[in-house]
Amino acid sequence: MNSTLLEQYLKRLRLPTVARNYQRLAKEAKGNRIDYQEYLCCLAELEVQTREENMRKQRLTNAKFPAHKTLDQFKFDEIPNLDKNMVLQLFRGEYLTANENIVLIGGHGTGKTHLAIALGIDACQKGKKVRFYSVGELVHQLLEARDARQVLRLQQQLSRYDLLILDELGMTDCKQDAGNLLFQVVSARYERCSTVITTNLEFKDWTSVFGTQQLTNALLDRLVHRCHIVQANGESYRFKESVRRKKSKGSSDAA
């Protein structure tokens, strides 16, 4: 067999995994008396698995998560008021199929961002296109796009994500223009795809972000219509972790 010609064909067909493994699998097939059809199936399966894994990694990269946080790393016992059953239900992914939203509300350090990232990673694993933004980062990009007369292009790009995660709503002061632009992003996704928002603000205080009660009411009407509201109230996990480290260090120094 002309292996050079075969490798050229595989390269043209963009089958790199087959090219790397066909000789090894051929030897194994011969030794185990595997027929040609099963050998070909093994090669195709390996190519598919490799492509799926590469696509999964690319989805995670494109999502631009600030850290890698998963559900099994989340310490539910640190936030006893959190509805664990509700959170576990969300990780089944049915909200994505139904184009529903999630709002995580709670004080600083109560695991909202951790859960939002974990939901995003889970969605990536399920084959969904995901993008993570801090609200401040997205507002900055929207204002820059507006000044460059590219805001429609950015909004269309954002609308193509199956899941858009907006972290820390309320941590950035928004001028009226920014509030309007943010409203357009969220409302354009209504009943078309899912949005996750984390915030330390109760809904009644969202006017501080969107500027007017009318705009805020219009946004909440769309957002909350098909929405899971997760209350993550409690003492800051980061604060408690800091106290534990200090106590541990004090005990170690005393010893």
N, C-alpha and C positions, 0 to 999 in steps of 0.2 A: 504493500500500500504506500502511496506517495504521501507521507505525513506532512511534508512541506505544503503541498497543494491543499490538503485538508485543513491545515491551520490557517491558510490564507482565506479559504471559504468561511471558516468559523469566525475569523476576524471581520470579514465583510458582512456576515450575518449578525455581528455583534453578540457572539456567544462566548464570552471570555471564560466563564466557569467551565463550560464544556471543553474548551481548548486546554485548560489547565489540568483537567481530570480524566479525559477520555482514555488515555493510555493506561493509567493506573486502574481504572474501572474495567478496562478490557482484559487486563491480566487477571483481575479478581473474577470476572465473569467466566473466563476460560478455565480457571482453576476450580470454580464451583459449578461448572457446566450450566451456566445460565444462558438461556437462549437470547437471540439478538433483540427481540422485542422487549424483554425485561431489562436488558442492558441499556437500550435506548431510553426506556422509561426512567431508569435510575439517573441517567445523564440529564434528562429533561427536568426531573424533580430537583436535582441539585442546582441547576440553573435558576429555576423558579424560586427556590428557597433563598439563594444568594441575592437575587434581585429584590425579593420582598424584604430581606434584612437591610439591604442598602437603602431601600426606599424608606424604611422605618427610621434609620439613622438620619437620613436627609430631612424627614419631617421634623424630627427632634431638633436638628440644627436650625431649620428654617423658622421654628417657633420662637427661637431666641429667649428661652427661659433663663432667668438670672441665676438659677441653681437647679440641681437635680433633686427633687423632692417627691417621694412616693408615699402612697397610703400606708404601707407597712412601717414607715418611719414615723408616722404621726402618733403622738402620745395622747390618746383620748382621755386618759385618767388625769391629765394636767388641766383639761378644760371640761369639768364635770357637767356644766350646763349645756354642753353641745349635744344635739340629738344624734347619737352615733348611728342609730338605725337609719335615719334619714340620709346621712352621709354615705353609708354603705349602699343604700338604694341608688343613689346618684351614680356611683361607680359601676353600675350595671350598664350605663350608657343610654338608657331609654330616652333621656332628655334630649340627646343629640338627634335621635330619630324623629322625635316629635317637635324639633326646633324650639325647645323651651329654654328659658334663661335661668341663671342662678345668681342670687345676690347673697354674699357672705357679709354679715354685719357684726361688728364687735370692736372692742377696744384694741389698743396696740399690743402686739405680742401674743395674740390669742390664736394664732395658727391659720388665719384667713389666707394669707399668701401661700403658705405651705399647701393647704388644701386646693387652692386654685391651680398651682403648678402641678400638683398630683393629678387633678382632673384633666389638665392639659396633656400631660404625659400619657395618661390612660387613653385619651382621645386619639393621640398619635398612634398608639399601639393598635387602636381599632381602625386605623387607616384614614383618619380625618386630618384635614389641613387646619393647623392651629397657629395662632399668633398671640404672643404675650406682650403687653405694653404696660408700663406704668402710665397712669393718666397724664402725668406731667410730660412724659416723653411723647405721647400721642398728640397732646395739645400743641406742643412745640412743632411737631411735624405738620400738623394741620395748618398752623399759622404760617409756617414757611411755604407750604404748598399754596395757600391762598395768595400770598405775596407774589409767588411765581406763576399764578394763574394755572396751577396744576391740582387744585383741590378736588375737582371732580374725578380726576384720574386716581388720586389716592383713595377717595371714597369707594370707587369701583373696585380697587384692589382689596380694600378691607372687607367689602361685601362678599368676596369670594372665599373667605375663610369659613370653614364649617364651625369653628369655635374661635371667638375673639375674647381674650381675657384682658380686662381693664383693672389694674391693681391700684389700690389706694385712692379711690375717688374721695375728694375732700381734703387731700393733703397738699393740693396745689390750688392757689387762688386763680380763678378763671375770669378773664374779662368777658364782657357780653359777647364779643365776636367768637371767643373760644368756646363759650357755652353753647352758642348756636351751632358751631361746627361739630362739637361733640354730640349734640342732640341729633344732628343729621346722620352721624355714623351709626348711633344706636337704633334710631327709628328706621333706618334703611334695612336693618337686619330683622325687623319685626316679622315673625312667622315664616322667615326664610332660612334662618340659621340661628345658632345659639350664641349667647353672650354671657360671660361670667364677670361679675363685678364684685370687688372687695371694697369695703368702706367702713369707716368708723362713725359715719353720720347716719342718724335715723332719717327716714324718708322726709319728714317734715323740715329737715335742715338742708335738703338738696338745693334749695334756692340759692345757697351760697356758692354753688358751682355753676348753675345754669342761669342765674341772674334774675329771672322773673318767675313769679308763681305760675303764670300761664304756661311758660315753656316747661317748667318742672312738672306741672300736672299732665301736660301732653306726653312728656317722656315716660312718666310713671304709668300712665294709662296703657302705653304700649308694652313697657318693660314687664310690668307686674301681671299683665293679663295671662301670660303663660310662663309662670315663674316659680322657682323653688327658693324660698327665703330661709337661709340658715343663720340662726343666731349663735354667734361665737363669743358669748360674754364670759368674763372671768378675769382673774388676775393674770398679768403678763407672764407667759411661759418663759420668755427670755429673762425677765427680772428674777423669777424663781430659780432659773438655771444659774444665773450669776450669783445669787445668794448661796446656792449649794456649792458652787466652786470655791467661793470665799471661805465657807465653813470647812470644806475639805482641805483647803490650803492651810487654814489656821490650825486644824487638827494635826496635819502633817508637820508643820513647823514646831508645834508644841511637843510632838514626839521626838 
